[in-house]
Amino acid sequence: MFSALRGLVVATVIVVASASPAAAQSYGSQYWQCAPFARLLSGIQLFGRAAAWWTQAEGRYDRGNAPRVGSVLSFKSMGKMAAGHVAMVSQVISERVIRVTHANWSPINGRRGQVEENVEVTDVSPANDWTQVRVYYAPLKGLGTSAYPTNGFIYATSPQLKLASAQ
């Protein structure tokens, strides 16, 4: 049941996101951090700073370097992004371009903590393995100028759920 509900939430987000690319949608006046928002959308039950999600996912969720709708892209901690970042994949466009839905990336109307749906992320890694990306940045109305290091993708189906459903 949880898996079906999570699938319904992801499908709803994708339909709404596709209607208005790169636009911030109304999620009330709540200030959203990326991690709780990604957890809400993806159903991935990891907690704490986004930078810790990759390590926490080990043994609990499959991880890899190929984007899948519903997976979460995990950004590494770095100087200007010490807490890391996580974003849910809403669409795979090509082997090097995806769209994500995430929170607290671009300031929108002068405010942080906003939600952006269906915004572009491009793989700019030399090995074409999603270890470095550029992300849509609302003030520029296009891809940002910085390249961000990533860990990879955390897939929404955990090994434990796969085992239980196979029995």
C-alpha positions as CSV (number, residue, x, y, z in Angstrom):
1,M,0.0,0.0,0.0
2,F,2.8,2.4,0.9
3,S,4.5,1.8,-2.4
4,A,1.2,2.4,-4.3
5,L,0.6,5.7,-2.4
6,R,4.2,6.8,-3.0
7,G,3.7,6.1,-6.7
8,L,0.5,8.1,-6.7
9,V,2.3,11.1,-5.1
10,V,5.2,10.9,-7.6
11,A,2.8,10.7,-10.6
12,T,0.8,13.7,-9.3
13,V,4.0,15.7,-8.9
14,I,5.1,14.8,-12.4
15,V,1.8,15.8,-14.0
16,V,1.7,19.1,-12.1
17,A,5.3,19.8,-12.8
18,S,5.0,19.1,-16.5
19,A,2.3,21.8,-16.7
20,S,4.7,24.6,-15.7
21,P,8.4,23.9,-16.1
22,A,10.7,25.8,-13.9
23,A,7.9,27.5,-12.1
24,A,7.6,27.6,-8.3
25,Q,4.3,26.0,-7.3
26,S,2.3,27.0,-4.3
27,Y,3.1,24.9,-1.2
28,G,1.6,27.3,1.2
29,S,3.8,29.8,3.0
30,Q,6.0,27.0,4.5
31,Y,9.7,27.4,4.2
32,W,10.9,24.1,2.8
33,Q,14.3,22.5,3.3
34,C,15.4,20.1,0.5
35,A,15.6,16.9,2.6
36,P,12.1,16.9,4.2
37,F,10.6,17.9,0.8
38,A,12.5,15.1,-1.1
39,R,11.4,12.6,1.6
40,L,7.8,13.7,1.2
41,L,7.8,13.3,-2.6
42,S,10.0,10.2,-3.0
43,G,8.9,8.2,0.1
44,I,12.6,7.6,0.8
45,Q,12.8,7.4,4.6
46,L,16.1,9.1,5.3
47,F,16.5,11.9,7.8
48,G,18.9,14.7,8.8
49,R,21.1,16.8,6.5
50,A,21.0,16.1,2.8
51,A,24.8,15.5,2.9
52,A,24.2,12.4,5.0
53,W,21.6,10.8,2.8
54,W,24.0,8.9,0.6
55,T,25.7,7.2,3.5
56,Q,22.4,6.5,5.3
57,A,21.0,4.9,2.1
58,E,23.7,2.2,2.0
59,G,22.1,-1.2,2.6
60,R,18.7,0.4,2.9
61,Y,18.1,1.6,-0.6
62,D,19.7,0.8,-4.0
63,R,22.1,3.5,-5.2
64,G,23.6,4.1,-8.6
65,N,24.6,6.6,-11.3
66,A,21.6,6.2,-13.6
67,P,18.7,8.6,-13.2
68,R,15.2,7.1,-12.7
69,V,11.9,8.9,-12.2
70,G,11.2,9.0,-8.5
71,S,14.9,8.5,-7.5
72,V,16.7,11.2,-5.5
73,L,19.9,12.9,-6.7
74,S,22.3,13.3,-3.8
75,F,24.6,16.3,-3.9
76,K,27.9,16.2,-2.0
77,S,28.7,18.7,0.7
78,M,30.9,21.5,-0.5
79,G,32.0,25.0,0.6
80,K,28.9,27.0,-0.4
81,M,26.6,24.0,0.1
82,A,27.9,22.6,3.4
83,A,24.6,20.7,4.1
84,G,24.5,19.1,0.7
85,H,21.3,18.9,-1.3
86,V,18.8,16.4,-2.5
87,A,16.3,16.6,-5.4
88,M,13.7,14.1,-6.7
89,V,14.0,13.1,-10.4
90,S,10.7,14.0,-12.1
91,Q,11.6,13.3,-15.7
92,V,14.5,11.7,-17.6
93,I,15.0,13.7,-20.8
94,S,18.2,12.1,-22.2
95,E,21.2,10.3,-20.9
96,R,22.7,13.7,-19.8
97,V,19.6,15.8,-19.0
98,I,16.9,15.3,-16.3
99,R,14.3,17.4,-14.7
100,V,14.0,17.5,-10.9
101,T,11.5,18.7,-8.3
102,H,13.3,20.2,-5.3
103,A,13.1,22.8,-2.5
104,N,15.4,25.6,-1.3
105,W,17.6,26.0,-4.3
106,S,16.8,29.2,-6.1
107,P,15.6,32.4,-4.4
108,I,12.2,33.1,-5.8
109,N,10.6,36.5,-5.3
110,G,13.5,37.2,-3.0
111,R,12.8,34.2,-0.7
112,R,14.7,31.0,-0.1
113,G,12.9,27.8,0.9
114,Q,10.7,27.8,-2.2
115,V,9.8,24.7,-4.3
116,E,10.7,24.4,-7.9
117,E,9.2,21.7,-10.1
118,N,10.5,20.1,-13.3
119,V,13.7,22.1,-13.5
120,E,16.6,21.1,-15.7
121,V,19.7,19.4,-14.4
122,T,22.5,18.6,-16.8
123,D,25.3,16.0,-16.3
124,V,28.6,17.8,-17.0
125,S,30.9,15.1,-15.6
126,P,33.8,14.2,-17.9
127,A,32.9,10.5,-17.6
128,N,29.2,11.0,-18.3
129,D,28.4,9.4,-14.9
130,W,26.4,12.1,-13.1
131,T,29.2,12.9,-10.6
132,Q,29.1,16.6,-11.6
133,V,26.0,18.6,-12.6
134,R,24.7,22.1,-13.4
135,V,21.2,23.0,-12.1
136,Y,18.6,25.5,-13.3
137,Y,18.8,28.7,-11.3
138,A,15.7,30.9,-11.3
139,P,17.5,34.3,-11.1
140,L,19.4,33.4,-14.3
141,K,16.3,31.8,-16.0
142,G,18.6,29.0,-17.1
143,L,21.3,26.6,-16.0
144,G,23.5,28.0,-13.2
145,T,27.1,28.7,-13.9
146,S,28.5,26.4,-11.1
147,A,29.1,22.7,-11.5
148,Y,28.1,20.7,-8.3
149,P,29.6,17.4,-7.3
150,T,27.1,14.6,-6.7
151,N,27.1,11.1,-5.1
152,G,24.6,9.6,-7.5
153,F,21.0,8.5,-7.3
154,I,19.1,6.9,-4.4
155,Y,16.3,4.7,-5.7
156,A,13.0,4.8,-4.0
157,T,12.6,1.0,-3.7
158,S,14.6,-0.4,-0.9
159,P,16.2,-3.9,-1.1
160,Q,14.0,-4.9,1.9
161,L,10.8,-3.9,0.1
162,K,11.8,-5.8,-3.0
163,L,12.4,-9.0,-0.9
164,A,9.1,-8.6,0.9
165,S,7.2,-8.2,-2.4
166,A,8.9,-11.2,-4.0
167,Q,7.7,-13.5,-1.2
